[in-house]
Amino acid sequence: MSDYLVRAIAFDGQVRAYAVQSTETVEEARRRQDTWATTSAALGRTLTISSMMGAMLKGDDKITIKVEGDGPAGPIIADANANGKVRGYVKNPHVDFDLNAKGKLDVARAVGTSGTLSVVKDLGMRDHFTGQVPIVSGEISEDFTYYFANSEQVPSAVGAGVLVDTDHSILASGGFIVQMMPGADEETTSEIEKRLTDMPAISSLVRDGKTPEQILHTVLGEENVRVLDTMPVQFECHCSRERVEMAISSLGDEEIQRMIDEDQGAEAKCHFCNEDYQFDVEDLQELQSNDSNSPS
Ligand SMILES: [Zn+2]
């Protein structure tokens, strides 16, 4: 089944909620970047939450998320748009540890337990929003819960889980974000808190193959949820050879000449999708502006 995301409201509009199945998206990221199990989980949780935060945007808006902890995995960068396209990478993909005391992938050890989580929303011509909070757990979901409460002042519950198979491929991945709207009453808040306390870990729901709708039913109660719409989600990078050419051109003729003389070419790798762009001498000469040899 292809990945998709569900947008919903609950408790007569007092709550808005998102849930996503992201198995293929995370598998694509793992395949491209060769992440090992613990970093697959760290990157996968970040991508899962990013896809839902993208779904909170409109039109051409974009969101960029950086989880910069002090752990060996290094920074995790992800971006997403309002149309279900998400991409991301982790600086050091080859980080893996034994399971933690709870028998789970030790994401906090890979990410680190101090550092910053920052969010930049590019709202086109209208606005730019930047929020930053300290990392509070390194387990990712808790860090986003803290982010929503402290940076956006929206009380939220965030869950994301990634299950890695013995061959390191992604067996299952998914998550949810539940947010209290202004004016939500005490009763609703305490019912959701109780449900969150009683429910199994998100990783168990994901392992059991629960759909995004079923995840929301578990978190909020089936009778309380009204699904607004669904949207396909996928890993997609918007890099292209043309963009890299533009970047090289912008370096100027002198720098391009240095690449020709010293390196006999140039190579650029996209961090997000690991696509390799190669330029030989002839390619580089074409990128030099044509008037470079004209008399001044
Ligand atoms: Zn790319």
Residues whose N, C-alpha, C, O or C-beta is under 5 A from the ligand:
A	BS01	ZN	C237 C239 C270 F272 C273 E275
